[in-house]
Amino acid sequence: MDSSLPREGSMSGDSSGRWALKTKTQAYISITLCFFLFSSLAQAFDQPQPEPQGALITLLTIIYKVLNKTTPDIGQDCWLCQNPKPLYYVSVKIPLNLTELSRLELQVNSLVEVVLQNRRGLNLFFVEQNGLCMALSETCCFYANNSGIIRENLLQVQRNLDARERQRLESNN
């Protein structure tokens, strides 16, 4: 009998620091867990891997794949492991109403005015070179302000909301 193997029912360590298990049940569980872990690792490596960006990214990818294989339900609570949409996307709500959309349209219009003023200033600056477009050797593009479409769509949305509210009130009466 090999003297390096421990007796059943004991826990012993040798000079190399290895420890033996106490019972056959523990040995069975550890072998099963090791088999499950290594088979999960093998499956993770069988799939095509993207180009590694670094050792840390590669290590984290392997850990997440092993976690996904060993405990697939962990992804329901752990967005790092499996869930493609992080939890903060679910909890963030954007409360936009028509007034806020109108304000955004005004901000866009004011930015457009500033850009057009800057363009006119640059054209005056480059007047001796026949304008900015000639200096850049490009054809000029002119901005067409389409914010009227935004206003019309907002009015249509408001009309639809009012009509739905009237229908709801009529159906309740």
C-alpha positions in Angstrom: 0.0 0.0 0.0 1.3 3.5 -0.9 2.2 5.4 2.2 1.7 8.8 0.6 -2.1 8.3 0.4 -4.0 9.1 3.5 -6.3 6.7 5.3 -10.0 7.1 4.9 -11.6 9.3 7.5 -8.5 11.4 8.1 -7.2 14.7 7.0 -3.5 14.9 6.6 -0.9 17.1 4.9 2.5 16.1 3.4 5.7 18.1 3.1 4.6 19.6 -0.3 1.6 21.2 1.3 -1.0 19.0 -0.3 -4.0 17.9 1.8 -6.1 14.8 1.4 -9.9 14.5 1.8 -11.5 12.9 4.8 -14.1 10.6 3.2 -15.0 9.0 -0.1 -18.0 11.3 -0.4 -15.8 14.4 -0.3 -13.5 12.8 -2.9 -16.5 12.1 -5.1 -17.8 15.7 -4.7 -14.4 17.2 -5.4 -13.9 15.0 -8.5 -17.3 15.9 -9.8 -16.8 19.6 -9.3 -13.4 19.5 -10.9 -14.8 17.6 -13.9 -17.7 20.1 -14.2 -15.3 23.1 -13.9 -12.8 21.7 -16.5 -15.5 20.7 -18.9 -17.0 24.2 -18.6 -13.6 25.7 -19.3 -13.1 23.4 -22.3 -16.5 24.5 -23.7 -15.6 28.1 -23.1 -12.4 27.7 -25.1 -14.1 25.8 -27.9 -16.0 28.9 -28.9 -14.3 31.4 -31.2 -12.6 34.0 -29.2 -12.3 37.7 -30.2 -8.8 39.3 -30.4 -7.5 39.8 -26.9 -7.1 43.4 -26.0 -5.1 42.6 -22.9 -4.4 40.0 -20.3 -7.0 41.5 -17.8 -9.7 41.6 -20.4 -9.0 38.0 -21.5 -9.0 36.8 -17.9 -12.3 38.6 -17.1 -13.8 37.1 -20.3 -12.8 33.6 -19.3 -14.1 34.1 -15.7 -17.4 35.4 -17.0 -17.7 32.5 -19.5 -17.0 30.0 -16.7 -19.5 31.7 -14.4 -22.1 31.6 -17.2 -21.5 27.9 -17.8 -21.4 26.8 -14.1 -24.3 29.0 -12.9 -26.3 30.3 -15.8 -29.0 31.9 -13.5 -26.5 34.2 -12.0 -26.9 36.5 -15.0 -30.3 37.5 -13.8 -28.8 39.6 -11.0 -25.2 40.1 -12.2 -25.1 42.3 -15.3 -21.3 41.8 -15.5 -21.7 38.0 -16.0 -24.5 37.5 -18.5 -27.1 40.1 -18.9 -26.4 42.1 -22.1 -28.3 45.1 -20.8 -26.9 46.5 -17.6 -29.4 47.2 -14.8 -28.9 50.9 -14.9 -30.5 51.0 -18.4 -33.6 49.4 -17.0 -33.9 51.9 -14.1 -33.3 55.1 -16.1 -36.5 56.7 -17.4 -36.5 59.7 -19.7 -39.4 61.9 -18.8 -39.7 63.9 -22.0 -42.8 65.8 -22.7 -43.8 68.2 -25.5 -42.5 71.3 -23.7 -39.1 69.7 -23.2 -39.0 68.7 -26.9 -39.9 72.3 -27.8 -37.1 73.6 -25.7 -34.7 71.2 -27.4 -35.8 72.4 -30.7 -35.1 76.0 -29.6 -31.7 75.0 -28.5 -31.0 73.4 -31.8 -32.1 76.5 -33.6 -29.9 78.8 -31.5 -26.9 76.5 -32.2 -27.7 76.7 -35.9 -27.8 80.5 -35.7 -24.3 80.6 -34.0 -22.9 78.2 -36.6 -24.3 80.3 -39.5 -22.9 83.5 -37.9 -19.5 81.8 -37.6 -19.7 80.7 -41.2 -20.4 84.2 -42.3 -17.5 85.5 -40.3 -15.2 82.9 -41.8 -16.4 83.8 -45.3 -15.6 87.4 -44.7 -12.2 86.4 -43.3 -11.5 84.4 -46.5 -12.9 86.9 -48.9 -9.6 87.6 -50.5 -9.4 83.9 -51.4 -12.9 84.0 -52.9 -14.5 82.6 -49.8 -14.1 79.7 -47.4 -15.2 77.1 -49.9 -12.6 78.1 -52.4 -9.9 78.2 -49.7 -10.8 74.6 -48.7 -11.3 73.5 -52.3 -14.7 72.1 -51.5 -18.2 72.8 -52.7 -20.2 74.7 -50.2 -23.2 73.2 -48.5 -26.0 75.4 -47.1 -28.0 74.6 -44.0 -31.6 74.0 -44.6 -33.5 74.6 -41.3 -36.0 71.8 -41.0 -37.1 72.6 -37.5 -40.5 73.5 -39.0 -41.0 69.7 -39.4 -40.3 69.3 -35.7 -42.9 71.9 -34.8 -45.5 70.3 -37.1 -44.8 66.9 -35.6 -45.0 68.2 -32.1 -48.4 69.9 -32.9 -49.6 66.6 -34.5 -48.6 64.7 -31.4 -50.4 67.3 -29.2 -53.5 67.0 -31.3 -53.4 63.2 -31.1 -53.0 63.3 -27.3 -55.9 65.8 -27.0 -58.1 63.5 -29.2 -57.2 60.5 -27.1 -58.0 62.4 -23.9 -61.4 63.4 -25.4 -62.2 59.8 -26.4 -61.2 58.6 -23.0 -63.5 61.2 -21.3 -66.3 60.4 -23.7 -66.0 56.6 -23.0 -66.0 57.2 -19.3 -69.3 59.3 -19.5 
